[in-house]
Amino acid sequence: METRHRIWWAPYAAYCIDLMLEDIAKLKIFYDTIEQAKMVVKFLYGHGTILSLMRKYTNGKEILRPVVTRFATSFLTLQSMYKVKRPLEQMFASEDWVSSPLSQTTQGKVVKRIVINDPNFWPHVAFCVKSVVPLVLNKQARLSLVDVEDNHLNAENYGGIIPTTFDSGNFPTIDTIDDDSDIELDDANYF
């Protein structure tokens, strides 16, 4: 049998970050906020008339931001929701909403309460987004580079392919994430 003296190690930085985001999303404040946001997004995207109304008030901006990694999707969607906070509040306070039959449903009332009347929802959304921005959108904006809109996957997005020597007893350690230890979570540049 032929032995290989060299292998190519391809670290998948997006997967590592996704695992970190998965653990973060299990924390109570993150979990509760993500669940509320999911309820709002499911309602908005689950009804064509409400989706059209949302697009009217947000000038065509989408809230749902699907990306390659599952948990990054949750946090990027929270970020998108926060960016259109005012238009969403205006939509749920508008005559267009009040005249909609969906505004009288239980689900419609719950979603409106979350968006307009819940004093903790928007501050928690801001906290969640601000807390993970250094992971999701660092200097190279790693996860945004693998966004579905771009759909161009290459080695640079995953930290590059690094040649390394393979010794059967020793596995190489590779630092795939830039050292961003100087970043403060409440740094204004990240929000």
PyMOL commands that set and color helices and strands:
alter all, ss='L'
color gray80, all
select helices_A, chain A and resi 13-25+28-46+48-57+70-83+85-93+95-98+101-104+106-117+121-136+142-145+155-158+188-190
alter helices_A, ss='H'
color red, helices_A
select strands_A, chain A and resi 6-9+162-165
alter strands_A, ss='S'
color yellow, strands_A
deselect
rebuild
show_as cartoon
